[in-house]
Every structure is written in structure tokens, then in C-alpha cells.
Amino acid sequence: MGKGNTEKKTKRKYIPGLAQLKFELEYDWTASEAKKLFTKTKSSLALDSIKFEDSIAGMKSMPPSSVDLIIADPPFGIDFTGKGSQYNRKRALVEDGYVEISKDYTTFTKNWIGCLSHIMKEKASAYIISGWTNLNAVLSAIESSELKLINHIIWKYQFGVFTKRKFVSSHYHILFVVKEDNYFFNKYEYYPEDVWEIPRTYHPGMKKNGTKLPEALVSRCIQFSSKPGDIIFDPFMGNATTAVCAKGLYRHYFGFELNLNMEEIHQSNLDKIALGAFYHPLKEFLPTQEKLLEKYPHLKKHIE
Ligand SMILES: C[S@@+](CC[C@H](N)C(=O)[O-])C[C@H]1O[C@@H](n2cnc3c(N)ncnc32)[C@H](O)[C@@H]1O
């Protein structure tokens, strides 16, 4: 009989809050380290630019293994313009020209998702946003691609469109996919769950296209899955939310948008934000020792 079998296993007692108290970040950077990394990036892509062209053709002409993270929020394929009365918006503030996919959403989805792994670096990942109506198409495109599904995140938002004879939709799906098992992931919360409650943002009086992701949601993806100086790619830029968040977090951006009417909006959104303006070292997102001791007073004796 081997030695291991005769020895008694010592059971560790579970102490509430202790693991959280001992939790350490694997990576973190001060603002000046982040800025330095930003200035050092080298790439053959036209960094920090948005091209007004079809993203499927555009991705095919990008160099292989050229991006660190992808945030993709494609058109939903539901004949969306964002101008319908159900959205409660002033029509004049919704920019024209939003490009929808009127036929064969499944083929469109398979085509663009099929382009992702080629442009992703080995440790890169992608967050693909989808409503529930065309989720099937997105999941089967992922299944037939070279990507691996790691998490199926639910984004819970507030104020879905009012309904009379069905439940109000108040969530989106976010598929977190990677190319290789050794993907980069900077866990900056002790217990990050796969349901994210993030309010939609409202910008009264500001012109935009019909859909805009909250900056908090895009920033969360960027902070978990990239380092300062990394290249964040968005094939469907819309209002340039990904570009704004990347700039604000000392990351570079690159992407495509078909609607030329959005050019001025991109410029104005990007001009409003200074380089690094959203940046905070990640340790600032963790609860302080004092806060944890308030919640778990029994932990005092575990502090040297
Ligand atoms: C859901 S919106 C993206 C919104 C964006 N995430 C934001 O926060 O503003 C999708 C965008 O994709 C654009 N689009 C549609 N087909 C495209 C294509 N083949 N290539 C590039 N952009 C496209 C639409 O014009 C629309 O602006």
C-alpha cells in the first residue's frame, strides 16, 4: 500500500471571506506603466482607426494573428432601425444608415465568425453579443468555427420594450470565446459571475445610431481580457463605443463600420475622451481590507 493511502488527509476548515482576503491580482499596472505600454505597441494595422468598409472583406485582408481582443456586436437581423416608437426616442437623434441584415442571417453570421480565429493572436479572445432571436445562428457559427466557447454570459439590462402579452426582454447573450486554451484572462474580481447587471446608458440630446453598448460593459470585457497597449478589434463599430473604451483604457483600437453617416459621431465621441481617461489600476476595483473586515470581523486574526 502506498504511503499516501495510510496518511490521514488534513481537512481545511472553510473560513468565510478568507479566500477573498488573500486574493491577489495576477497582473496590474499603474497609470504610467499602462501609458508606457500603450506607446510601445507595434503593428502593421492602421492602429486607432475605423475603416468604412464591409467587415467580412476587411477581416480577410487583415494580417494573421494581429489582434488581442475582439468585441463584436453585429446587427441583430430583426429589421432594426432604432427609430420605432417602441424605443421611445426622438427620431431625429437616431442617425440614418444603420446597416441591417435582411436575408440569410445564418450565412452572414457563419461568414463573419469564420473570419475571427485567423486574425486573433494565440492568447486572444472574443466577446460576441447576441439577442435571443438569432442566438441559434451565432451558437452554430461558433460550433463550426475554430473557436472554443468558454462562457455564455447573460447581460441583464433595465427598461426592455414594454409588452402586453409576453415577458419583457431584458437580457442579451454574450458568448466569450477563445482560440487556444492558454488565452489571456486577468481575473480582477474574486468571484466574477456570468450574469452581468449593467444599466443601459442614456445620452439625452446626443445623436447616435440605434444601438449603443454601455461603456461599462465594453470596459469590463477589455479589462478582463487584455493588457494596456493591446489591440482591440471591433468588426461592427456602430457608435465607436469599443474605440472610446479602448482609448480611455490605454488600449489601441481598430475596426469597421459600413454606415458612413457615423463618421462625424465617431470623431466627436473619440474627441470627448482623453487617452487613458477611464484608466484605474485594477487593485482599486477590489474591496479594501477594511471593507472585508467590516463584513467578516472574524478575519482579523488572519492578518499579519
Ligand atoms: C449593433 S450595431 C453596433 C453598436 C456598437 N456596439 C455600439 O456600441 O455603438 C451594428 C453595426 O454594424 C454595422 N454593420 C452592419 N453590417 C456591417 C458590415 N458588414 N460591416 C461593417 N459594419 C456593419 C451597422 O451599420 C451598425 O452600425
The ligand as an SDF file (V2000), in Angstrom:
LIG
                    3D

 27 29  0  0  0  0  0  0  0  0999 V2000
  -25.4420   46.6300  -33.1760 C   0  0  0  0  0  0  0  0  0  0  0  0
  -24.6090   47.8930  -34.0310 S   0  0  0  0  0  0  0  0  0  0  0  0
  -23.1110   48.0930  -33.1390 C   0  0  0  0  0  0  0  0  0  0  0  0
  -23.2650   49.0360  -31.9890 C   0  0  0  0  0  0  0  0  0  0  0  0
  -21.9700   49.2730  -31.2370 C   0  0  0  0  0  0  0  0  0  0  0  0
  -21.5650   48.1310  -30.4600 N   0  0  0  0  0  0  0  0  0  0  0  0
  -22.0930   50.4810  -30.2960 C   0  0  0  0  0  0  0  0  0  0  0  0
  -21.9390   50.3240  -29.0650 O   0  0  0  0  0  0  0  0  0  0  0  0
  -22.3310   51.5570  -30.8000 O   0  0  0  0  0  0  0  0  0  0  0  0
  -24.1000   47.0940  -35.5030 C   0  0  0  0  0  0  0  0  0  0  0  0
  -23.4110   47.9970  -36.5240 C   0  0  0  0  0  0  0  0  0  0  0  0
  -22.8800   47.1930  -37.5840 O   0  0  0  0  0  0  0  0  0  0  0  0
  -22.9440   47.9260  -38.8060 C   0  0  0  0  0  0  0  0  0  0  0  0
  -22.8120   46.9350  -39.8880 N   0  0  0  0  0  0  0  0  0  0  0  0
  -23.7610   46.1240  -40.4120 C   0  0  0  0  0  0  0  0  0  0  0  0
  -23.2130   45.2910  -41.3280 N   0  0  0  0  0  0  0  0  0  0  0  0
  -21.8860   45.5760  -41.3820 C   0  0  0  0  0  0  0  0  0  0  0  0
  -20.7830   45.0440  -42.1070 C   0  0  0  0  0  0  0  0  0  0  0  0
  -20.9470   44.0280  -42.9700 N   0  0  0  0  0  0  0  0  0  0  0  0
  -19.5470   45.5690  -41.9030 N   0  0  0  0  0  0  0  0  0  0  0  0
  -19.3710   46.5880  -41.0200 C   0  0  0  0  0  0  0  0  0  0  0  0
  -20.3840   47.1390  -40.2990 N   0  0  0  0  0  0  0  0  0  0  0  0
  -21.6150   46.6380  -40.4650 C   0  0  0  0  0  0  0  0  0  0  0  0
  -24.3030   48.6400  -38.7040 C   0  0  0  0  0  0  0  0  0  0  0  0
  -24.3620   49.7490  -39.5620 O   0  0  0  0  0  0  0  0  0  0  0  0
  -24.3360   49.0190  -37.1990 C   0  0  0  0  0  0  0  0  0  0  0  0
  -23.7890   50.3120  -37.0040 O   0  0  0  0  0  0  0  0  0  0  0  0
  1  2  1  0
  2  3  1  0
  2 10  1  0
  3  4  1  0
  4  5  1  0
  5  6  1  0
  5  7  1  0
  7  8  2  0
  7  9  1  0
 10 11  1  0
 11 12  1  0
 11 26  1  0
 12 13  1  0
 13 14  1  0
 13 24  1  0
 14 15  1  0
 14 23  1  0
 15 16  2  0
 16 17  1  0
 17 18  1  0
 17 23  2  0
 18 19  1  0
 18 20  2  0
 20 21  1  0
 21 22  2  0
 22 23  1  0
 24 25  1  0
 24 26  1  0
 26 27  1  0
M  CHG  2   2   1   9  -1
M  END
$$$$
